Amino acid sequence: MIKRCPEHGYFRGEACECGAVGEAVLDDERSEKLGRLVAGALRHFPDDMGLEMSPRGWVDLDDLSEAIGTRYRWANKRLVISLVQSDPKERYEIREGKIRAKYGHSVDVDLDYPPNELSSLYYGANEEEADRILEVGLKAATQRYVHLSTAPEKAWHVGTFRTKSPRVIRVDAEAAQRAGVKMMTVSENIVISENVPPEYLSPVPLADLNLEG
């Protein structure tokens, strides 16, 4: 559920970090429906929603809100903003009346985030995927960019969404970037990258991961 704290704005859960119960804005069912539609519009099918997307992935917030309102009569701009500002994964951003998804695009966009500054990045995969990746490299399949984690444990956690026993691959980001592979920092947890050749990849032994807790 999305709620609004008078002092700290929109949040999710029972109470704000300050302890305030807050005002209910959107229940769980409608939050999920709105979230799916916003994700689809900003990542996968802006044309189907009648939206014009810039090369950097930006869409006019008023246009998006209007388009969503034609699908769900209860939806409006305020609810879109509440969805974005309360998102714990920070998947979207709003600037100067525009909105975009930070990552996860299948449409062709050319994002403009700061260059990655970490020497190593990580990718979680199942066993069959990992063997193939180490052989041919990391390639974006259905998405515009490869999504990398900033820590091996984070990559392992992402991998658990695909398999119970993920393997973690280390990316020599420093060497890959020197060779011309573009990598950009989206958040403290996520870096997006162009395809990474296999010579910059190596397996991370499970024993090296700190998975306690």
PyRosetta script that sets phi, psi and omega in degrees:
from pyrosetta import init, pose_from_sequence

init()
pose = pose_from_sequence("MIKRCPEHGYFRGEACECGAVGEAVLDDERSEKLGRLVAGALRHFPDDMGLEMSPRGWVDLDDLSEAIGTRYRWANKRLVISLVQSDPKERYEIREGKIRAKYGHSVDVDLDYPPNELSSLYYGANEEEADRILEVGLKAATQRYVHLSTAPEKAWHVGTFRTKSPRVIRVDAEAAQRAGVKMMTVSENIVISENVPPEYLSPVPLADLNLEG")
pose.set_psi(1, 140.1)
pose.set_omega(1, 176.2)
pose.set_phi(2, -99.9)
pose.set_psi(2, 131.2)
pose.set_omega(2, 179.0)
pose.set_phi(3, -128.1)
pose.set_psi(3, 170.9)
pose.set_omega(3, 178.5)
pose.set_phi(4, -127.2)
pose.set_psi(4, 124.4)
pose.set_omega(4, 175.1)
pose.set_phi(5, -90.9)
pose.set_psi(5, 132.1)
pose.set_omega(5, -179.6)
pose.set_phi(6, -57.4)
pose.set_psi(6, -28.8)
pose.set_omega(6, -176.0)
pose.set_phi(7, -96.7)
pose.set_psi(7, -37.9)
pose.set_omega(7, -172.1)
pose.set_phi(8, -112.9)
pose.set_psi(8, 0.8)
pose.set_omega(8, 176.0)
pose.set_phi(9, 84.9)
pose.set_psi(9, -153.9)
pose.set_omega(9, -172.0)
pose.set_phi(10, -75.3)
pose.set_psi(10, 144.4)
pose.set_omega(10, 177.1)
pose.set_phi(11, -152.5)
pose.set_psi(11, 168.8)
pose.set_omega(11, 176.7)
pose.set_phi(12, -119.4)
pose.set_psi(12, 146.5)
pose.set_omega(12, -179.1)
pose.set_phi(13, 111.6)
pose.set_psi(13, -170.9)
pose.set_omega(13, -175.0)
pose.set_phi(14, -74.8)
pose.set_psi(14, -35.6)
pose.set_omega(14, -176.1)
pose.set_phi(15, -147.9)
pose.set_psi(15, 154.0)
pose.set_omega(15, 175.2)
pose.set_phi(16, -67.8)
pose.set_psi(16, 163.4)
pose.set_omega(16, 177.9)
pose.set_phi(17, -60.1)
pose.set_psi(17, -22.3)
pose.set_omega(17, 178.7)
pose.set_phi(18, -85.8)
pose.set_psi(18, -6.1)
pose.set_omega(18, 179.7)
pose.set_phi(19, 100.6)
pose.set_psi(19, -10.7)
pose.set_omega(19, -179.5)
pose.set_phi(20, -68.2)
pose.set_psi(20, 137.5)
pose.set_omega(20, 178.7)
pose.set_phi(21, -71.1)
pose.set_psi(21, -37.1)
pose.set_omega(21, 176.3)
pose.set_phi(22, 79.0)
pose.set_psi(22, 173.9)
pose.set_omega(22, -179.8)
pose.set_phi(23, -98.4)
pose.set_psi(23, 130.1)
pose.set_omega(23, 178.3)
pose.set_phi(24, -65.7)
pose.set_psi(24, 131.8)
pose.set_omega(24, -179.4)
pose.set_phi(25, -113.1)
pose.set_psi(25, -43.7)
pose.set_omega(25, -174.7)
pose.set_phi(26, -151.4)
pose.set_psi(26, 128.5)
pose.set_omega(26, -179.3)
pose.set_phi(27, -77.0)
pose.set_psi(27, 172.7)
pose.set_omega(27, -173.9)
pose.set_phi(28, -61.2)
pose.set_psi(28, -42.9)
pose.set_omega(28, -177.3)
pose.set_phi(29, -63.3)
pose.set_psi(29, -46.9)
pose.set_omega(29, -179.8)
pose.set_phi(30, -72.3)
pose.set_psi(30, -31.3)
pose.set_omega(30, 175.1)
pose.set_phi(31, -61.3)
pose.set_psi(31, -42.5)
pose.set_omega(31, 179.8)
pose.set_phi(32, -66.4)
pose.set_psi(32, -43.7)
pose.set_omega(32, 179.6)
pose.set_phi(33, -62.6)
pose.set_psi(33, -46.7)
pose.set_omega(33, -179.9)
pose.set_phi(34, -64.8)
pose.set_psi(34, -41.4)
pose.set_omega(34, 179.8)
pose.set_phi(35, -61.1)
pose.set_psi(35, -41.9)
pose.set_omega(35, 179.5)
pose.set_phi(36, -64.7)
pose.set_psi(36, -40.9)
pose.set_omega(36, -178.2)
pose.set_phi(37, -70.7)
pose.set_psi(37, -41.4)
pose.set_omega(37, 176.9)
pose.set_phi(38, -62.3)
pose.set_psi(38, -44.3)
pose.set_omega(38, 178.9)
pose.set_phi(39, -60.5)
pose.set_psi(39, -44.6)
pose.set_omega(39, 179.3)
pose.set_phi(40, -63.8)
pose.set_psi(40, -43.0)
pose.set_omega(40, -178.0)
pose.set_phi(41, -65.9)
pose.set_psi(41, -37.6)
pose.set_omega(41, -173.9)
pose.set_phi(42, -93.7)
pose.set_psi(42, -13.8)
pose.set_omega(42, -177.3)
pose.set_phi(43, -115.7)
pose.set_psi(43, -33.3)
pose.set_omega(43, -166.1)
pose.set_phi(44, -126.6)
pose.set_psi(44, -39.9)
pose.set_omega(44, -173.4)
pose.set_phi(45, -139.4)
pose.set_psi(45, 56.5)
pose.set_omega(45, 177.8)
pose.set_phi(46, -60.3)
pose.set_psi(46, -36.9)
pose.set_omega(46, -179.5)
pose.set_phi(47, -61.0)
pose.set_psi(47, -40.2)
pose.set_omega(47, 179.8)
pose.set_phi(48, -64.0)
pose.set_psi(48, -24.3)
pose.set_omega(48, 179.0)
pose.set_phi(49, -93.3)
pose.set_psi(49, 2.1)
pose.set_omega(49, -179.4)
pose.set_phi(50, 73.6)
pose.set_psi(50, 27.5)
pose.set_omega(50, -175.6)
pose.set_phi(51, -104.2)
pose.set_psi(51, 142.7)
pose.set_omega(51, 174.8)
pose.set_phi(52, -97.8)
pose.set_psi(52, 119.5)
pose.set_omega(52, -177.7)
pose.set_phi(53, -108.2)
pose.set_psi(53, 134.0)
pose.set_omega(53, 178.1)
pose.set_phi(54, -74.5)
pose.set_psi(54, 164.6)
pose.set_omega(54, 176.9)
pose.set_phi(55, -57.2)
pose.set_psi(55, -25.4)
pose.set_omega(55, 179.2)
pose.set_phi(56, -88.7)
pose.set_psi(56, 3.1)
pose.set_omega(56, 176.0)
pose.set_phi(57, 93.1)
pose.set_psi(57, 7.3)
pose.set_omega(57, -177.1)
pose.set_phi(58, -84.7)
pose.set_psi(58, 143.0)
pose.set_omega(58, 176.4)
pose.set_phi(59, -131.1)
pose.set_psi(59, 145.2)
pose.set_omega(59, 177.8)
pose.set_phi(60, -64.9)
pose.set_psi(60, 127.6)
pose.set_omega(60, -176.1)
pose.set_phi(61, -63.5)
pose.set_psi(61, -39.7)
pose.set_omega(61, 178.5)
pose.set_phi(62, -64.4)
pose.set_psi(62, -41.0)
pose.set_omega(62, 179.2)
pose.set_phi(63, -64.2)
pose.set_psi(63, -42.6)
pose.set_omega(63, 178.2)
pose.set_phi(64, -62.4)
pose.set_psi(64, -45.6)
pose.set_omega(64, -178.8)
pose.set_phi(65, -61.7)
pose.set_psi(65, -41.0)
pose.set_omega(65, 179.0)
pose.set_phi(66, -65.7)
pose.set_psi(66, -42.8)
pose.set_omega(66, 180.0)
pose.set_phi(67, -63.9)
pose.set_psi(67, -41.4)
pose.set_omega(67, 179.1)
pose.set_phi(68, -67.1)
pose.set_psi(68, -35.3)
pose.set_omega(68, 178.3)
pose.set_phi(69, -63.8)
pose.set_psi(69, -24.5)
pose.set_omega(69, 176.8)
pose.set_phi(70, -75.7)
pose.set_psi(70, -21.8)
pose.set_omega(70, 177.7)
pose.set_phi(71, -89.4)
pose.set_psi(71, -43.1)
pose.set_omega(71, 179.8)
pose.set_phi(72, -125.9)
pose.set_psi(72, 110.2)
pose.set_omega(72, -175.4)
pose.set_phi(73, -63.6)
pose.set_psi(73, -24.7)
pose.set_omega(73, -179.3)
pose.set_phi(74, -79.7)
pose.set_psi(74, -13.3)
pose.set_omega(74, -175.0)
pose.set_phi(75, -84.2)
pose.set_psi(75, 149.6)
pose.set_omega(75, 178.5)
pose.set_phi(76, -155.9)
pose.set_psi(76, -179.9)
pose.set_omega(76, -176.8)
pose.set_phi(77, -61.4)
pose.set_psi(77, -41.3)
pose.set_omega(77, -179.9)
pose.set_phi(78, -58.6)
pose.set_psi(78, -40.0)
pose.set_omega(78, -178.5)
pose.set_phi(79, -71.4)
pose.set_psi(79, -35.0)
pose.set_omega(79, 175.4)
pose.set_phi(80, -62.5)
pose.set_psi(80, -44.9)
pose.set_omega(80, 178.8)
pose.set_phi(81, -62.6)
pose.set_psi(81, -41.0)
pose.set_omega(81, 179.6)
pose.set_phi(82, -63.9)
pose.set_psi(82, -37.5)
pose.set_omega(82, 178.1)
pose.set_phi(83, -62.8)
pose.set_psi(83, -45.3)
pose.set_omega(83, -178.2)
pose.set_phi(84, -67.8)
pose.set_psi(84, -48.3)
pose.set_omega(84, -173.9)
pose.set_phi(85, -72.5)
pose.set_psi(85, -20.3)
pose.set_omega(85, 179.9)
pose.set_phi(86, -99.6)
pose.set_psi(86, -1.2)
pose.set_omega(86, -175.0)
pose.set_phi(87, -69.4)
pose.set_psi(87, 115.2)
pose.set_omega(87, -178.9)
pose.set_phi(88, -66.4)
pose.set_psi(88, -23.0)
pose.set_omega(88, 179.3)
pose.set_phi(89, -89.7)
pose.set_psi(89, -4.5)
pose.set_omega(89, 178.1)
pose.set_phi(90, 50.3)
pose.set_psi(90, 52.8)
pose.set_omega(90, -174.9)
pose.set_phi(91, -80.6)
pose.set_psi(91, -13.2)
pose.set_omega(91, -176.2)
pose.set_phi(92, -133.0)
pose.set_psi(92, 162.7)
pose.set_omega(92, 174.2)
pose.set_phi(93, -142.5)
pose.set_psi(93, 149.5)
pose.set_omega(93, 179.5)
pose.set_phi(94, -123.2)
pose.set_psi(94, 129.3)
pose.set_omega(94, 177.4)
pose.set_phi(95, -143.8)
pose.set_psi(95, 129.0)
pose.set_omega(95, 172.4)
pose.set_phi(96, 47.3)
pose.set_psi(96, 47.8)
pose.set_omega(96, 176.3)
pose.set_phi(97, 78.1)
pose.set_psi(97, 8.0)
pose.set_omega(97, 178.7)
pose.set_phi(98, -117.1)
pose.set_psi(98, 156.2)
pose.set_omega(98, 179.3)
pose.set_phi(99, -137.9)
pose.set_psi(99, 145.8)
pose.set_omega(99, 174.0)
pose.set_phi(100, -151.4)
pose.set_psi(100, 158.2)
pose.set_omega(100, 169.9)
pose.set_phi(101, -80.4)
pose.set_psi(101, 141.6)
pose.set_omega(101, -179.1)
pose.set_phi(102, -78.7)
pose.set_psi(102, -26.9)
pose.set_omega(102, -178.0)
pose.set_phi(103, -160.7)
pose.set_psi(103, 175.5)
pose.set_omega(103, 177.0)
pose.set_phi(104, 89.7)
pose.set_psi(104, 13.1)
pose.set_omega(104, -176.5)
pose.set_phi(105, -73.8)
pose.set_psi(105, 138.7)
pose.set_omega(105, 165.7)
pose.set_phi(106, -103.7)
pose.set_psi(106, -19.8)
pose.set_omega(106, 174.1)
pose.set_phi(107, -76.1)
pose.set_psi(107, 159.9)
pose.set_omega(107, -175.7)
pose.set_phi(108, -80.6)
pose.set_psi(108, 106.1)
pose.set_omega(108, 176.9)
pose.set_phi(109, -126.6)
pose.set_psi(109, 160.0)
pose.set_omega(109, 178.2)
pose.set_phi(110, -124.1)
pose.set_psi(110, 86.6)
pose.set_omega(110, -173.8)
pose.set_phi(111, -73.1)
pose.set_psi(111, 159.1)
pose.set_omega(111, -170.2)
pose.set_phi(112, -130.8)
pose.set_psi(112, 47.5)
pose.set_omega(112, 178.1)
pose.set_phi(113, -82.8)
pose.set_psi(113, 164.9)
pose.set_omega(113, -178.7)
pose.set_phi(114, -63.1)
pose.set_psi(114, 150.2)
pose.set_omega(114, 177.9)
pose.set_phi(115, -61.2)
pose.set_psi(115, 144.6)
pose.set_omega(115, 175.2)
pose.set_phi(116, -63.0)
pose.set_psi(116, 140.7)
pose.set_omega(116, 179.8)
pose.set_phi(117, -116.5)
pose.set_psi(117, 1.9)
pose.set_omega(117, 179.8)
pose.set_phi(118, -85.9)
pose.set_psi(118, 143.0)
pose.set_omega(118, -178.4)
pose.set_phi(119, -78.1)
pose.set_psi(119, -27.2)
pose.set_omega(119, 179.6)
pose.set_phi(120, -130.1)
pose.set_psi(120, 141.0)
pose.set_omega(120, 174.4)
pose.set_phi(121, -131.6)
pose.set_psi(121, 173.0)
pose.set_omega(121, -170.0)
pose.set_phi(122, -143.3)
pose.set_psi(122, 153.7)
pose.set_omega(122, -179.8)
pose.set_phi(123, -138.6)
pose.set_psi(123, 131.9)
pose.set_omega(123, 178.4)
pose.set_phi(124, -100.5)
pose.set_psi(124, 134.2)
pose.set_omega(124, -176.5)
pose.set_phi(125, -147.6)
pose.set_psi(125, 163.0)
pose.set_omega(125, 172.4)
pose.set_phi(126, -77.6)
pose.set_psi(126, 172.6)
pose.set_omega(126, -171.0)
pose.set_phi(127, -62.3)
pose.set_psi(127, -43.7)
pose.set_omega(127, -179.6)
pose.set_phi(128, -65.6)
pose.set_psi(128, -43.7)
pose.set_omega(128, 177.8)
pose.set_phi(129, -60.1)
pose.set_psi(129, -45.0)
pose.set_omega(129, -175.7)
pose.set_phi(130, -59.9)
pose.set_psi(130, -44.9)
pose.set_omega(130, 179.5)
pose.set_phi(131, -61.0)
pose.set_psi(131, -41.9)
pose.set_omega(131, -179.2)
pose.set_phi(132, -67.7)
pose.set_psi(132, -43.5)
pose.set_omega(132, -179.4)
pose.set_phi(133, -61.9)
pose.set_psi(133, -44.3)
pose.set_omega(133, 179.8)
pose.set_phi(134, -63.3)
pose.set_psi(134, -24.6)
pose.set_omega(134, -179.8)
pose.set_phi(135, -85.0)
pose.set_psi(135, -43.3)
pose.set_omega(135, -172.1)
pose.set_phi(136, -113.4)
pose.set_psi(136, -11.2)
pose.set_omega(136, -179.5)
pose.set_phi(137, 103.3)
pose.set_psi(137, 170.3)
pose.set_omega(137, 178.0)
pose.set_phi(138, -88.8)
pose.set_psi(138, 121.4)
pose.set_omega(138, -178.5)
pose.set_phi(139, -131.2)
pose.set_psi(139, 137.0)
pose.set_omega(139, 176.1)
pose.set_phi(140, -70.5)
pose.set_psi(140, 124.6)
pose.set_omega(140, -178.3)
pose.set_phi(141, -92.2)
pose.set_psi(141, -71.6)
pose.set_omega(141, -178.6)
pose.set_phi(142, -98.9)
pose.set_psi(142, -7.0)
pose.set_omega(142, -178.0)
pose.set_phi(143, -113.0)
pose.set_psi(143, 159.9)
pose.set_omega(143, -177.9)
pose.set_phi(144, -66.9)
pose.set_psi(144, -38.1)
pose.set_omega(144, -177.2)
pose.set_phi(145, -124.7)
pose.set_psi(145, 156.5)
pose.set_omega(145, 168.4)
pose.set_phi(146, -77.8)
pose.set_psi(146, 136.8)
pose.set_omega(146, -179.6)
pose.set_phi(147, -104.5)
pose.set_psi(147, 120.1)
pose.set_omega(147, -176.6)
pose.set_phi(148, -114.6)
pose.set_psi(148, 152.6)
pose.set_omega(148, 177.9)
pose.set_phi(149, -100.0)
pose.set_psi(149, 152.7)
pose.set_omega(149, -176.5)
pose.set_phi(150, -87.1)
pose.set_psi(150, -8.0)
pose.set_omega(150, 177.8)
pose.set_phi(151, -142.4)
pose.set_psi(151, 148.5)
pose.set_omega(151, -177.3)
pose.set_phi(152, -62.1)
pose.set_psi(152, -36.9)
pose.set_omega(152, -179.8)
pose.set_phi(153, -66.5)
pose.set_psi(153, -35.2)
pose.set_omega(153, 176.8)
pose.set_phi(154, -65.8)
pose.set_psi(154, -40.8)
pose.set_omega(154, 178.6)
pose.set_phi(155, -63.4)
pose.set_psi(155, -41.4)
pose.set_omega(155, 178.2)
pose.set_phi(156, -60.3)
pose.set_psi(156, -44.3)
pose.set_omega(156, 179.7)
pose.set_phi(157, -61.8)
pose.set_psi(157, -43.4)
pose.set_omega(157, 177.1)
pose.set_phi(158, -60.9)
pose.set_psi(158, -39.6)
pose.set_omega(158, -179.7)
pose.set_phi(159, -64.1)
pose.set_psi(159, -26.0)
pose.set_omega(159, -179.3)
pose.set_phi(160, -67.2)
pose.set_psi(160, -14.7)
pose.set_omega(160, 176.0)
pose.set_phi(161, -73.7)
pose.set_psi(161, -16.1)
pose.set_omega(161, -179.0)
pose.set_phi(162, -111.0)
pose.set_psi(162, -22.3)
pose.set_omega(162, -178.1)
pose.set_phi(163, -158.5)
pose.set_psi(163, 155.3)
pose.set_omega(163, 180.0)
pose.set_phi(164, -75.4)
pose.set_psi(164, -23.6)
pose.set_omega(164, -177.0)
pose.set_phi(165, -129.0)
pose.set_psi(165, 73.9)
pose.set_omega(165, -177.1)
pose.set_phi(166, -70.5)
pose.set_psi(166, 155.4)
pose.set_omega(166, 170.5)
pose.set_phi(167, -108.2)
pose.set_psi(167, 149.2)
pose.set_omega(167, -177.5)
pose.set_phi(168, -113.1)
pose.set_psi(168, 133.4)
pose.set_omega(168, 179.3)
pose.set_phi(169, -111.0)
pose.set_psi(169, 130.1)
pose.set_omega(169, 175.8)
pose.set_phi(170, -88.2)
pose.set_psi(170, 137.0)
pose.set_omega(170, 176.4)
pose.set_phi(171, -109.5)
pose.set_psi(171, 122.6)
pose.set_omega(171, 174.5)
pose.set_phi(172, -77.2)
pose.set_psi(172, 82.1)
pose.set_omega(172, -173.2)
pose.set_phi(173, -64.5)
pose.set_psi(173, -37.8)
pose.set_omega(173, -178.3)
pose.set_phi(174, -61.2)
pose.set_psi(174, -48.0)
pose.set_omega(174, -180.0)
pose.set_phi(175, -68.6)
pose.set_psi(175, -40.5)
pose.set_omega(175, -179.3)
pose.set_phi(176, -63.2)
pose.set_psi(176, -41.3)
pose.set_omega(176, 179.4)
pose.set_phi(177, -68.3)
pose.set_psi(177, -36.3)
pose.set_omega(177, 176.1)
pose.set_phi(178, -61.9)
pose.set_psi(178, -30.6)
pose.set_omega(178, -179.9)
pose.set_phi(179, -84.1)
pose.set_psi(179, -1.3)
pose.set_omega(179, 175.1)
pose.set_phi(180, 107.4)
pose.set_psi(180, 3.7)
pose.set_omega(180, 177.6)
pose.set_phi(181, -76.3)
pose.set_psi(181, 122.4)
pose.set_omega(181, -177.9)
pose.set_phi(182, -80.7)
pose.set_psi(182, 124.9)
pose.set_omega(182, 177.5)
pose.set_phi(183, -132.0)
pose.set_psi(183, 135.5)
pose.set_omega(183, -175.7)
pose.set_phi(184, -130.6)
pose.set_psi(184, 139.1)
pose.set_omega(184, 179.5)
pose.set_phi(185, -83.9)
pose.set_psi(185, 118.6)
pose.set_omega(185, 178.1)
pose.set_phi(186, -94.3)
pose.set_psi(186, -41.8)
pose.set_omega(186, 179.7)
pose.set_phi(187, -154.7)
pose.set_psi(187, -177.9)
pose.set_omega(187, 179.8)
pose.set_phi(188, -67.2)
pose.set_psi(188, -15.6)
pose.set_omega(188, -178.4)
pose.set_phi(189, -107.3)
pose.set_psi(189, -22.4)
pose.set_omega(189, -169.1)
pose.set_phi(190, -126.6)
pose.set_psi(190, 134.0)
pose.set_omega(190, 170.3)
pose.set_phi(191, -124.0)
pose.set_psi(191, 134.2)
pose.set_omega(191, 176.1)
pose.set_phi(192, -103.2)
pose.set_psi(192, 147.9)
pose.set_omega(192, -171.0)
pose.set_phi(193, -144.2)
pose.set_psi(193, 152.4)
pose.set_omega(193, 165.6)
pose.set_phi(194, -70.9)
pose.set_psi(194, 175.3)
pose.set_omega(194, -179.2)
pose.set_phi(195, -56.5)
pose.set_psi(195, 142.0)
pose.set_omega(195, -176.9)
pose.set_phi(196, -113.3)
pose.set_psi(196, 118.2)
pose.set_omega(196, 179.1)
pose.set_phi(197, -62.8)
pose.set_psi(197, 156.5)
pose.set_omega(197, -174.3)
pose.set_phi(198, -65.3)
pose.set_psi(198, -24.1)
pose.set_omega(198, -178.4)
pose.set_phi(199, -66.6)
pose.set_psi(199, -11.0)
pose.set_omega(199, 179.3)
pose.set_phi(200, -104.2)
pose.set_psi(200, 12.5)
pose.set_omega(200, -175.6)
pose.set_phi(201, -118.1)
pose.set_psi(201, 145.9)
pose.set_omega(201, 175.7)
pose.set_phi(202, -153.4)
pose.set_psi(202, 150.4)
pose.set_omega(202, -179.9)
pose.set_phi(203, -76.0)
pose.set_psi(203, 147.0)
pose.set_omega(203, 174.6)
pose.set_phi(204, -103.7)
pose.set_psi(204, 119.2)
pose.set_omega(204, 178.8)
pose.set_phi(205, -59.8)
pose.set_psi(205, 139.6)
pose.set_omega(205, 179.3)
pose.set_phi(206, -56.4)
pose.set_psi(206, -34.6)
pose.set_omega(206, -178.1)
pose.set_phi(207, -64.8)
pose.set_psi(207, -20.6)
pose.set_omega(207, -179.8)
pose.set_phi(208, -83.8)
pose.set_psi(208, -7.5)
pose.set_omega(208, -177.4)
pose.set_phi(209, -89.9)
pose.set_psi(209, 138.4)
pose.set_omega(209, 175.6)
pose.set_phi(210, -95.5)
pose.set_psi(210, 90.5)
pose.set_omega(210, -173.3)
pose.set_phi(211, -102.9)
pose.set_psi(211, 8.9)
pose.set_omega(211, 179.0)
pose.set_phi(212, -67.7)
pose.set_psi(212, 136.6)
pose.set_omega(212, 179.6)
pose.set_phi(213, 81.0)
pose.dump_pdb("model.pdb")
